[in-house]
Structures are given as C-alpha cells and as structure tokens.
Amino acid sequence: MKLRYIFFTSLRYFKARRKSKGFASSLLSILGVTVGVMTLTGVLAVMNGFQLNYINNILEISSYHIQISAKEGTALSQEKVQAIRNIPQVTTVIPFSEEQVLIEGYTHQLQGGMVRGVPVDILKRDRAFKKRLFGQTTLNDAQVESEFDISKPYSVVIGTVLASQLRVEEGDYITLTSVSDLTGTTSETEEKHFLVTGIFKSGYNEIDKNILFISLQTAAKFFPEALKRGSLSLSYGVKLKDRFADQSVKREIEQIIGSPAFRVETWREFNKGFFGALLMEKIMMMVLVGLIFIVVGFNILNSLRRMVHERIEEIGILKAIGSSPGEIQSIFVFEGFLIGFLGGLLGMILGLLVANHINGIFDLFVTVINTCIEALEYVLTPFTGNIRLGRVISPFSPTVFYLKEVPSRVLFPESILIFLFALLSSIGAAFIASRKVARVKPMKVLRYE
C-alpha cells in the first residue's frame, strides 16, 4: 500500500503543472540526462572503434598474441614448434626475424624502418594477418596474394605511407642499409637495392610507414653480420583462437620449451606501455564527458529543491494525515528516478543510433551544409556574378585523416555503466534535494492556510 501511495503521488507531482515553470522543468532535466548519455555513448563508441582497430592491427600484424624469442640466437627445434602448434588454442606459429634499417627512395632522404623477414607463404598460414594487412583495400584474395609477393630474392613489400614518402610505386627500387654494429667505434654496413613488389594498406599509420616485409631467405642473405653476432635470430609469433587465453597458453609453451634460453611474452607484456596509454586515454575521456552528468545533476537538484519549496503546503498536509518524512522523501526520490530512467533510456537509444550510423550522420551533415552553400551561391549570382564558394568536406574524410570511415564499436558493459551512472546521479540529486522534507512542521505550515 505504501509503495502504491508513493508511486501515485510521485507521478502526480511529475506530471502536474507547477507554479513557476510547469512541466518544462522536468522536461529540461530529462533532456539534460538524454544529451549526456547520448554524447558519452557516441564518444566512447567511436573511441572504442579506433582503439580496437589499432589493437587488432598491432596484434595481427606486428606483435602477435604470444612471442617466443631466443636470448642467445638459438632456434627452436621442429619438434617443439610442432608441439606448440598442437596446443588446442593455437591457430598458427610464424617464424620471423627483425632488423632496423635505413631506407632511401627517390627523395634521397634517409629514414628509419623495421624490416621483418617472414615465410613466403605467410598469407596462407595466417589468414588474420592477410585480412588486416590489406584491410583498407578493395583487393580480392588473388590480388592480395599477388600484391604480397616476396618469393623473389631482394624483393620487398612496403606500406602506402612509406611508398608515398619515398615516392615509389610497384616495380621501383629502394635502397636499404643495414647497420650491423652501432655500439662500437666503427660500424659495418650492408647496402642493397630492393625491388618493390607490393604495397599494402592496413589502415594503421605506424605500420604502413615503418614496417617492410621480406622473405626469411632474403633476410639471411642481407644481414650476414647480424647473423654472425646472433642478434638476427628467429623469433616465433603465436596466434590464438582467443587472445585472452594468453596466460594459460604461455605456461604450456614454457613447459614445452623447457629452456631459459628462450623468452615467452604475451601481447599484454609486449605492448604494456601502449595499452596503458589507451586505458588512460579512455578514463580521461570518460571523466571529461562525465562532467556533463555533474551539470545535469545540479540542474535536477535545483529543480527538485524548487519543487519542494513550491509544494511545502502539500508536504505539510501529507505529514498531517500521517505520512512519515521517509515516505514523503521517497516521493521526490522516485521523481528523480523517473527523470534519470527516462532520460537515460532515451539517451541510450539515441546514442546507439548515432554510434551505429556515425558515418551516415557526417555525410548528411556535409550534404546539408554544401546544399546551403549552393543555395547561397544561387542567390548571390545576380549581384556578384558567377561566384564560387568553397565546399565543406567530412571532418573524418580520407583526404584529411588516414582512414576510409569512422570506426565505431559499442561495448554493452560500458553502455549499461553509462545508463546506471545517469540514473544514480539523478537519484542522488533528488535525495539531496528532498532532505528538507524532514524539517517541515505541519502546524507551522498550515497555520496560515
């Protein structure tokens, strides 16, 4: 009975016109929560899209889920490599080598890069690598395999950013210089011309600018001094069905190897600094955008305080007929719940729509602006002649940023957390605003009625 009484009275107060602002005050509070939830949902969805895209590119192309590296230049036996492949969670094991080089193209300006030696048939052995390396192209499987051709001696595949900086295309030559010893007083260098047989575009600028792929056989020929020192040794990249099973697989691999001469690292350890920076970026973004809820909370607080003041006589009557201060306070807290729930639900719906259609929204915005510019040109033509104004392009156009479209990814736990944060901020503001109810004295209020 008490709950029905609280809900009934709260709904009456929520819908009733007030002395000063009417229903507009509740609408503005709901609108504030809606805008806050929608903004935070959309911003985090875009941030998640960028971050997960970068993470997947790094894990699938450069760092793998687990890396096995030799401390003293030794190599794993084929039996142990096969035993690692037989682990249920493992999808593939790719041997590779890395060496820093200096790169020179037609611009005759040296720049640094990382040459990675990989198996010639890596695209067949690692489908995820193939998908990510050419993820921003429209090539089919046959075209991709012909684009990644490192079977010829001294052939190299480079990224689109590096190709643009060097001003080279497929069929051109670039010069790679290997610095074999940078720690001594003298340095021995190996310089060789490489034929560019393919150009990839992963969509991640750092990979497309800094990593070059050659075959393992070419790497062994090109880095003889590094081989003598033992600094150029085979590492092994392990891909998993579920990258979050890395710790258990790592323990299995260490048991199979059974030697301290090899170091086994997971993607969490190998990219610890990078992932830590991404986490801090997301936390700061949530804090900054979450300030919206603080402003909304103050708006709800002031609105409900005004409501309590306007209904002081009714509160006195409710107390006089036997309602406890807690019951009356619950009426206003429930109104705060309604504001938070309705605003949060509407904001969540709009936020999901924005997140899933972000590119269409940008295109629509650009189309509307350009249409208005064309209309302005038409109006001004009789007065200024054939005037031509500039056109607006999408803020995330490929001509401005290194991407085809804005990536967006909604994570369900984060969406629920945003909704609960909006709801709790509204309830908290309502609770603070309704504390005045306990100090209302029925006789004092009703004496002058």
C-alpha positions, 0 to 999 in steps of 0.5 A: 500500500505504501509503495502504491501511495508513493508511486501515485503521488510521485507521478502526480507531482511529475506530471502536474503543472507547477507554479513557476515553470510547469512541466518544462522543468522536468522536461529540461532535466530529462533532456539534460540526462538524454544529451549526456548519455547520448554524447558519452555513448557516441564518444566512447563508441567511436573511441572504442572503434579506433582503439580496437582497430589499432589493437587488432592491427598491432596484434595481427600484424606486428606483435602477435598474441604470444612471442617466443624469442631466443636470448642467445640466437638459438632456434627452436627445434621442429619438434617443439614448434610442432608441439606448440602448434598442437596446443588446442588454442593455437591457430598458427606459429610464424617464424620471423626475424627483425632488423632496423634499417635505413631506407632511401627512395627517390627523395634521397632522404634517409629514414628509419624502418623495421624490416621483418623477414617472414615465410613466403607463404605467410598469407596462407598460414595466417589468414588474420594477418592477410585480412588486416594487412590489406584491410583498407583495400578493395583487393580480392584474395588473388590480388592480395596474394599477388600484391604480397609477393616476396618469393623473389630474392631482394624483393620487398613489400612496403606500406602506402605511407612509406611508398608515398614518402619515398615516392615509389610505386610497384616495380621501383627500387629502394635502397636499404642499409643495414647497420650491423654494429652501432655500439662500437667505434666503427660500424659495418654496413650492408647496402642493397637495392630492393625491388618493390613488389607490393604495397599494402594498406592496413589502415594503421599509420605506424605500420604502413610507414615503418614496417617492410616485409621480406622473405626469411631467405632474403633476410639471411642473405642481407644481414650476414653480420647480424647473423654472425653476432646472433642478434638476427635470430628467429623469433616465433609469433603465436596466434590464438583462437582467443587472445585472452587465453594468453596466460594459460597458453604461455605456461604450456609453451614454457613447459614445452620449451623447457629452456631459459634460453628462450623468452615467452611474452604475451601481447599484454607484456609486449605492448604494456606501455601502449595499452596503458596509454589507451586505458588512460586515454579512455578514463580521461575521456570518460571523466571529461564527458562525465562532467556533463552528468555533474551539470545535469545533476545540479540542474535536477537538484535545483529543480527538485529543491524548487519543487519542494519549496513550491509544494511545502503546503502539500508536504505539510498536509501529507505529514498531517494525515500521517505520512512519515518524512521517509515516505514523503522523501521517497516521493521526490526520490522516485521523481528523480528516478523517473527523470534519470530512467527516462532520460537515460533510456532515451539517451541510450537509444539515441546514442546507439543510433548515432554510434551505429550510423556515425558515418551516415550522420557526417555525410548528411551533415556535409550534404546539408551544409554544401546544399546551403552553400549552393543555395547561397551561391544561387542567390548571390549570382545576380549581384556578384556574378558567377561566384564560387564558394568553397565546399565543406568536406567530412571532418573524418574524410580520407583526404584529411585523416588516414582512414576510409570511415569512422570506426565505431564499436559499442561495448554493452558493459560500458553502455549499461555503466553509462545508463546506471551512472545517469540514473544514480546521479539523478537519484542522488540529486533528488535525495539531496534535494528532498532532505528538507522534507524532514524539517517541515512542521505541519502546524507551522505550515498550515497555520496560515492556510 
